[in-house]
Amino acid sequence: MNANFSSKYEEIHVPEVKEFCYITDNTYFKDEILQMEFDVLDHLKFEMAAPTAMCFLRRFCSVAERTSCEVPPVLFQCLAHYIAELSLLEYCTLGYAPSLIAAYATFLAKYILSPSQKPWNSTLRHYTNYRASDLCDCVKVLHHLCCNGSGSNLAAVREKYCQHKYKFVAKKYCPPSIPPEFFHHPSN
């Protein structure tokens, strides 16, 4: 085995174990480094990261795509990811659970791409465990960011999503308001 376990988790270019031996001036041997790494990972139960909004967003986008076929999936995914990344710039969204951030990114992406249709349905409610009314406050915050993103001092996310690679989703027209009835559902 050339690489250690935990480096494989995040690194693109994984250092070899012999490099760690060298860094320690050969104080530790390869087998000792690998055993200690295994012990640490075992103690952590191999749980090295908390779930982020992106973990939930993949699932929610998949569910949303199955419930509406009018929009190309790649466009929808790019827009939902853009909205989720915008949430990182807004202090008031820090208190929301990652699953909630993913849900409101899904809601808002569906709304922006199909503004005449209710963005939330019973299938999304089932798979996300959120009602449309649960999303109201946070969706409004992100809706404001989407509508006024070009005037923001923090333009890196917008510039990223203005590229062809991301289907220019940051340039998409964002309707100025969301009908209040979109946050209500007969089974809500």
PEGI-V665260 format. One line per field, one symbol per residue. phi: phi as a letter, one per 20 degrees, with the letter a starting at -180 (. if undefined). psi: psi as a letter, one per 40 degrees, with the letter a starting at -180 (. if undefined). A space follows every 50 residues. Layout:
# PEGI-V665260
phi->???
psi->???
This chain:
# PEGI-V665260
phi->.edefffffcfedffeffffffgellfcegfffffffffffffflledbe fdgffffgffffffffebdfdggffffffffgfffgffedgfefeefgff ffffffgfffffebfedffdbffffffdmcegffegffgffffffffdff effeegfffgeeeggdmlffeffdgfbdggffecbgef
psi->hdiiddddddidhhiidddddddeffdiiddddddddddddddefegeii iiddddddddddddddehedhhdddddddddddddddeehdeedeiiddd dddddddddddddgeeiheiidddddddfhidddeddddddddddddede eidgedddddeeiddfffdeeihhieihhdeeeiide.
